Amino acid sequence: MLMGKIEAQEMQWFACRVKRKQVGGIRTVTVGGEFESYRDRAGRVRKRRVDGTGDRVFLPEHLLRRAGFEVFLPVKKVLRRKNRFSPEKVLVSQPLLVDWMFVGWPVGESRWPDLMELDVVTGVMGTGGRPVEIPPARVMRLMRQWGGGQLSPECHRYLKAGCEFAAGDTVRVVTGPLAGVNVRVIDVTGPTVKAALDILGGEVVTEIRSDMLEALRSSDVKL
């Protein structure tokens, strides 16, 4: 099982393809809720879920979390008719990718046998027959943009921890006009990082959103 507290640098993420059980991709199910007893037409006692109770979840995401994995499924909000009898439309969550999601576990653990034993995953994004780890900064950017208000408590803690760079850290800009440039953190104010970079032999200070940065390993630092 995953630890109760997750630090950003302790997690590794992989893009996994899940089995498609029906046309249209990842389906949803209702879990939990309140139940009531009733009798069917033959007089047999049965149970049914009380309308409006329970949580609507994406099935592969639910099964993987129940197995002890941390899961991030990017979702988008779309307008759909409430039902076929009403013109009223409501916002519903829909997977951004047809049958892909991100699965994570703490660095140092080997969860591959557990993952592939589940009747959920069909493959993992990789190259040369080896899985490719998704950079944590990229996962955090996707969480901010496509979390859809459905991130687990663990993902919220992971995301919060990932925003915390300290003065003196060397980080890399991963998007925008400065993509690929290493900068030195001077100060952190909320979601914004004040950083210094060398331009034409001189040091220039600029402000950059923290979600546009990723931490570097010491071996990668080349300012």
C-alpha positions as CSV (number, residue, x, y, z in Angstrom):
1,M,0.0,0.0,0.0
2,L,1.1,3.6,-0.5
3,M,2.4,5.6,2.4
4,G,0.1,8.1,4.1
5,K,2.2,11.0,3.1
6,I,3.7,11.4,-0.4
7,E,6.5,13.8,-1.2
8,A,7.0,14.9,-4.8
9,Q,10.5,13.6,-5.1
10,E,9.5,10.1,-3.8
11,M,7.0,9.3,-6.5
12,Q,7.5,7.8,-10.0
13,W,4.8,7.9,-12.6
14,F,4.1,5.8,-15.7
15,A,1.5,6.2,-18.5
16,C,-0.5,3.0,-18.6
17,R,-3.1,1.8,-21.2
18,V,-6.2,0.3,-19.7
19,K,-8.5,-2.3,-21.1
20,R,-11.4,-0.9,-23.0
21,K,-14.5,-2.8,-21.9
22,Q,-16.9,-0.9,-24.2
23,V,-17.0,1.4,-27.2
24,G,-16.3,4.9,-25.9
25,G,-13.4,4.1,-23.7
26,I,-13.2,4.3,-19.9
27,R,-16.6,3.7,-18.3
28,T,-17.9,4.8,-14.9
29,V,-19.6,3.0,-12.1
30,T,-21.3,4.0,-8.8
31,V,-19.7,2.8,-5.6
32,G,-20.9,3.0,-2.0
33,G,-24.1,4.8,-1.1
34,E,-27.3,3.7,0.8
35,F,-29.4,0.7,-0.1
36,E,-33.0,-0.1,0.5
37,S,-35.0,-3.4,0.4
38,Y,-37.9,-4.0,-2.0
39,R,-39.9,-6.8,-3.4
40,D,-39.8,-7.6,-7.1
41,R,-42.9,-8.8,-9.1
42,A,-42.3,-12.4,-7.9
43,G,-42.3,-11.3,-4.3
44,R,-38.6,-11.9,-3.8
45,V,-36.7,-9.5,-1.5
46,R,-34.0,-7.5,-3.3
47,K,-31.8,-4.5,-2.6
48,R,-31.3,-1.4,-4.7
49,R,-29.2,1.8,-4.3
50,V,-31.1,4.9,-3.1
51,D,-31.2,7.5,-5.8
52,G,-28.7,10.3,-5.3
53,T,-26.3,8.3,-3.0
54,G,-22.9,6.8,-3.8
55,D,-20.0,8.1,-5.8
56,R,-19.6,8.0,-9.5
57,V,-16.1,6.8,-10.3
58,F,-14.1,5.7,-13.4
59,L,-13.8,2.0,-13.1
60,P,-10.1,1.4,-14.0
61,E,-9.1,4.3,-11.7
62,H,-11.1,2.9,-8.8
63,L,-9.7,-0.7,-9.2
64,L,-6.1,0.5,-9.4
65,R,-6.5,2.7,-6.3
66,R,-8.1,-0.1,-4.4
67,A,-5.0,-2.2,-5.3
68,G,-2.8,0.3,-3.6
69,F,-1.6,2.4,-6.6
70,E,-1.8,6.2,-6.9
71,V,-3.7,7.1,-10.0
72,F,-4.2,10.3,-12.0
73,L,-6.8,10.3,-14.7
74,P,-6.8,13.6,-16.7
75,V,-10.4,14.7,-17.2
76,K,-12.2,17.5,-19.0
77,K,-15.7,19.0,-18.3
78,V,-18.2,18.7,-21.0
79,L,-21.9,19.8,-21.3
80,R,-24.3,16.8,-21.6
81,R,-28.1,16.6,-21.5
82,K,-29.2,15.6,-18.0
83,N,-31.3,12.8,-19.6
84,R,-33.0,12.1,-22.9
85,F,-36.3,13.5,-21.7
86,S,-34.9,16.9,-20.6
87,P,-33.2,19.7,-22.7
88,E,-31.3,20.8,-19.5
89,K,-27.6,20.3,-19.7
90,V,-25.1,19.7,-16.9
91,L,-21.3,19.5,-16.7
92,V,-19.9,16.0,-16.5
93,S,-16.4,14.7,-16.3
94,Q,-15.0,12.8,-19.3
95,P,-11.5,11.3,-19.6
96,L,-9.2,13.5,-21.7
97,L,-7.5,10.5,-23.2
98,V,-9.5,7.6,-24.5
99,D,-7.8,4.7,-22.6
100,W,-4.7,6.1,-20.9
101,M,-4.0,7.2,-17.3
102,F,-1.0,7.8,-15.1
103,V,-0.1,5.3,-12.4
104,G,2.4,6.0,-9.7
105,W,4.1,4.5,-6.6
106,P,7.0,5.5,-4.4
107,V,10.5,5.4,-5.8
108,G,12.4,2.3,-4.8
109,E,9.4,0.0,-4.8
110,S,8.9,-2.6,-7.5
111,R,5.2,-2.7,-8.3
112,W,5.3,-4.1,-11.8
113,P,4.2,-7.7,-10.9
114,D,1.3,-6.3,-8.9
115,L,0.3,-3.9,-11.7
116,M,0.4,-6.4,-14.6
117,E,-1.5,-9.1,-12.6
118,L,-4.5,-6.8,-12.5
119,D,-7.1,-7.3,-15.3
120,V,-7.1,-3.6,-16.0
121,V,-3.8,-2.7,-17.7
122,T,-2.9,-3.8,-21.2
123,G,0.5,-2.0,-21.5
124,V,2.8,0.8,-20.5
125,M,4.3,3.6,-22.6
126,G,7.9,2.8,-23.2
127,T,10.8,2.6,-25.6
128,G,13.0,-0.3,-26.6
129,G,10.9,-2.7,-24.5
130,R,11.4,-0.7,-21.3
131,P,8.8,1.5,-19.5
132,V,9.5,5.3,-19.7
133,E,9.1,7.2,-16.4
134,I,7.0,10.4,-16.9
135,P,8.8,13.5,-15.4
136,P,7.1,14.5,-12.1
137,A,6.9,18.1,-13.3
138,R,4.9,17.1,-16.3
139,V,2.5,15.1,-14.2
140,M,2.0,18.0,-11.9
141,R,1.3,20.4,-14.8
142,L,-1.3,17.9,-16.1
143,M,-2.8,17.6,-12.6
144,R,-3.2,21.4,-12.4
145,Q,-4.7,21.7,-15.8
146,W,-6.8,18.5,-16.1
147,G,-7.5,17.4,-12.5
148,G,-11.1,18.3,-12.9
149,G,-11.6,18.6,-9.2
150,Q,-11.3,14.8,-8.8
151,L,-7.7,14.4,-7.5
152,S,-7.3,12.1,-4.6
153,P,-6.0,13.5,-1.3
154,E,-2.7,11.8,-2.0
155,C,-2.5,13.6,-5.4
156,H,-3.3,16.9,-3.7
157,R,-0.5,16.5,-1.2
158,Y,1.8,15.4,-4.0
159,L,0.9,18.5,-6.0
160,K,1.3,20.8,-3.1
161,A,4.7,19.4,-2.3
162,G,5.8,19.7,-5.9
163,C,5.3,23.5,-5.9
164,E,7.9,24.0,-3.1
165,F,11.3,25.0,-4.5
166,A,13.8,26.6,-2.2
167,A,16.1,29.6,-2.7
168,G,19.4,28.4,-4.2
169,D,17.9,25.4,-6.1
170,T,18.7,25.0,-9.7
171,V,15.7,24.1,-11.8
172,R,14.9,23.8,-15.5
173,V,12.2,25.6,-17.4
174,V,10.1,23.0,-19.2
175,T,7.7,25.1,-21.3
176,G,7.5,28.6,-22.8
177,P,10.1,30.7,-24.6
178,L,12.8,29.7,-22.0
179,A,12.1,25.9,-22.3
180,G,15.3,23.9,-21.6
181,V,17.1,26.7,-19.8
182,N,18.5,26.1,-16.3
183,V,17.8,28.9,-13.8
184,R,18.7,29.5,-10.1
185,V,15.8,30.1,-7.6
186,I,16.1,33.3,-5.7
187,D,12.8,33.5,-4.0
188,V,9.4,31.7,-4.0
189,T,6.1,33.6,-3.6
190,G,3.0,31.4,-3.8
191,P,2.8,29.9,-7.3
192,T,5.5,32.2,-8.7
193,V,9.3,31.7,-8.5
194,K,11.8,34.5,-8.8
195,A,14.8,33.1,-10.7
196,A,18.1,34.2,-12.1
197,L,19.5,33.2,-15.5
198,D,22.6,34.1,-17.5
199,I,22.0,36.0,-20.7
200,L,25.0,37.3,-22.8
201,G,27.3,36.9,-19.8
202,G,25.1,38.8,-17.4
203,E,22.6,37.7,-14.8
204,V,19.0,38.5,-15.3
205,V,16.2,38.1,-12.7
206,T,12.7,37.1,-13.9
207,E,9.5,35.6,-12.4
208,I,8.3,32.3,-13.6
209,R,5.3,30.2,-12.7
210,S,6.3,27.2,-10.6
211,D,4.3,24.8,-12.8
212,M,6.7,25.7,-15.7
213,L,9.7,24.4,-13.7
214,E,11.1,21.0,-12.8
215,A,13.8,20.1,-10.2
216,L,17.1,18.9,-11.5
217,R,19.3,16.1,-10.2
218,S,22.7,17.3,-9.0
219,S,24.3,15.5,-12.0
220,D,22.2,17.6,-14.4
221,V,23.1,21.0,-12.9
222,K,25.0,23.0,-15.6
223,L,24.5,26.6,-15.2
